[in-house]
Amino acid sequence: LGTYPQIAYNEFLLRLSDRLNAAIITAPYPVDLNHFTLAKETGELTRRAIIYCQDDESRQYPESLPVYSLSHSLGSKLACIYTAATNQHYQGLGFISFNNFGFAKTIGMAKSFAEMLGQNVGFARNIQQDAIDGLFSFAEMAVSAIGIEFSPSPSEMERLVQQKYLNEQRKKTRLFTFDDDKLDNAQDFVTRYCANGIVPAVSALPGTHLTPVFFKLGLDELPEEAKSMASEAMGGFQSASFGNEEELETLVNEVCDWILGKAPARQPEWLRERPQIAATTPETP
């Protein structure tokens, strides 16, 4: 998803931009097992883009304008690594579905995406569920047997947060976690990674790991010369959609409230069950 943020997260980011009157910068990255390298590349790309906007007087983005970092899944891990390494200043850091699972378990996200695609997109409904389950189960076993892993590994990332992600950064951090997300490490981040200091605030929301991904595609949006070809090739396909718009809108509202200085509307059950040292909320811009 991070390779094409302008597609996967377009609707989500457009709604944030409209609601907050905000400029949005996205940093695409390729698929790679070396997350240290990806963190450096995306972090530097974003930093240079911010400087470019501030230096170009015609864009009217002064240095005093608050800048927030918002990321999803692996993107949250990359943003955390870069911020810990460079102490890059942000008014706030938002981690949506923070993910620090190993490579084998992350294959589950691809499986979830394939399943949701089959449920929502007309031309994918003919894919047999048994075939999907078998394919991804085989992939998980093969990866585990070969020993492929990310760098940093889950345990290395945990130590990095404990030692390098300072309290000043934790104060500005908000985690967003979804009720039905099986690829989220927000609980580990709070209860283990940050057990030695300030604990970031956490917003609990309805949805899944892929709630930030929402799009609609219809024949009317295709060029005239491509409509008949697409319809014929896809067996009468007229439109396709992916995601839950109501859950997406709830996420948009919660992110906007965070940026405007509000506390989480709801905390996850695992956080309500134990006392926490709450992080301070970033100042309202």
Buried (B, 14 or more C-beta within 10 A) or exposed (E): BBEEBEEBBBBBBEBBEEBBEBEBBBBBBEEEEEBBBBBBBBBBBBBEEBEEBBEEEEEEBEEEBEBBBBBBBBBBBBBBBBBBBEEBEBBBBBBBBBBBBBBBBBBBBEBBBBBBBBEBBBBBEEBEEEEBEEBBEEBBEEBBEEEEBBEBBBEBBBEBBBEBBEEEBBBBBBBBBBBEBEBBBBBBBBBEBBEEEBBBBBBBBBBBBBBBBBBEBEBEEBEEEEBEEBBEEBEEBEEBBBBBEEBBEBBBBBBBBBBEEEEBEBBBEBBEEEEBEBBEBBEEB
